Amino acid sequence: MYRIQANPSGTRSIDVSDEHLQTIEKHNLLEGLVDSNGIVDEQVLEKLKLNVRSLLESEAGKDKALLDLCLDIIYHPNMKAFGLKRLVALFAEWKERQGSEKPAGEEA
């Protein structure tokens, strides 16, 4: 379990599990989300919410993991642009660790 800071003062946080990160990876939710300028603002968060809503509607709620991600992370009351920026950073670190944990005989 990971904890991301949801505001600059550090008084709010959101818990993120490996299952949440796997769901983000499975659906490529963060790919292409942040523009080339690298700025994560409320518009980027709204774009993510719309993308997820579209996925949920197309799959008719069949993916419980995606629904859990929405309830626990994306639509969390504390989730703002600052939290999304931390989530993107956590996901990048998590992906890097996943690649480095492959057995010695496998190529990345």
C-alpha positions in Angstrom: 0.0 0.0 0.0 1.3 3.4 -0.9 0.1 6.8 0.3 0.2 9.9 -1.9 -0.1 13.4 -0.7 -3.2 15.1 -1.9 -2.5 18.7 -1.0 0.6 20.9 -0.7 0.4 21.2 3.0 0.4 17.4 3.5 -2.8 17.4 5.6 -4.7 15.2 3.2 -3.6 11.9 1.6 -5.0 9.1 -0.5 -4.0 5.4 -0.2 -3.1 3.6 -3.4 -2.7 -0.2 -3.7 -0.8 -2.3 -6.1 -4.2 -3.4 -7.6 -5.0 0.3 -8.3 -1.7 0.7 -10.1 -2.2 -2.5 -12.0 -5.6 -1.2 -13.2 -4.1 2.1 -14.3 -1.5 0.1 -16.3 -4.1 -2.3 -17.7 -6.2 0.5 -19.1 -3.3 2.9 -20.0 -5.1 5.6 -18.1 -2.1 7.9 -17.7 -0.7 7.5 -21.1 -1.1 10.7 -23.1 -2.9 12.3 -20.3 -0.4 15.0 -19.5 0.5 17.4 -22.3 4.0 18.0 -23.5 4.3 20.9 -21.1 4.2 18.5 -18.2 1.7 20.6 -16.2 -0.9 18.7 -14.2 -3.9 20.9 -13.5 -7.6 20.5 -12.9 -8.2 20.2 -16.6 -6.0 17.1 -16.8 -7.9 15.6 -13.8 -11.2 16.3 -15.6 -9.8 14.6 -18.7 -8.9 11.5 -16.7 -12.4 11.4 -15.1 -14.0 11.7 -18.6 -11.8 8.9 -20.0 -12.6 6.6 -17.0 -16.3 7.4 -17.3 -16.2 6.5 -20.9 -14.5 3.2 -20.2 -17.0 2.3 -17.5 -19.9 3.0 -19.8 -18.5 1.0 -22.6 -17.8 -2.0 -20.4 -21.1 -1.7 -18.6 -19.5 -1.9 -15.2 -17.9 -5.3 -15.8 -14.5 -4.3 -14.5 -14.7 -4.2 -10.7 -11.1 -3.1 -10.4 -11.7 -0.1 -12.6 -14.8 0.8 -10.5 -12.7 0.4 -7.3 -10.1 2.7 -8.8 -12.7 5.3 -9.4 -14.2 5.1 -6.0 -10.9 4.9 -4.1 -8.7 7.2 -6.1 -10.0 9.2 -9.1 -13.3 10.4 -7.5 -11.9 10.5 -4.0 -13.0 13.8 -2.3 -9.3 14.8 -1.7 -8.2 14.2 -5.3 -7.2 17.4 -6.9 -4.5 18.3 -9.5 -1.8 18.1 -6.8 -2.8 14.5 -5.9 -3.0 13.5 -9.6 0.6 14.8 -10.0 1.7 12.6 -7.1 -0.2 9.6 -8.5 1.5 10.0 -11.9 4.9 10.1 -10.1 4.0 7.1 -8.0 2.9 5.2 -11.1 6.2 6.0 -12.9 8.2 4.8 -9.9 6.1 1.6 -9.6 6.5 0.9 -13.3 10.3 1.3 -13.0 10.3 -1.1 -10.0 8.2 -3.6 -11.9 10.7 -3.6 -14.8 13.7 -4.1 -12.4 12.0 -7.0 -10.6 12.0 -9.3 -13.6 13.9 -12.6 -13.3 17.5 -12.4 -14.5 16.8 -14.5 -17.6 14.1 -12.2 -19.0 14.7 -9.1 -21.0 12.9 -5.9 -20.1 
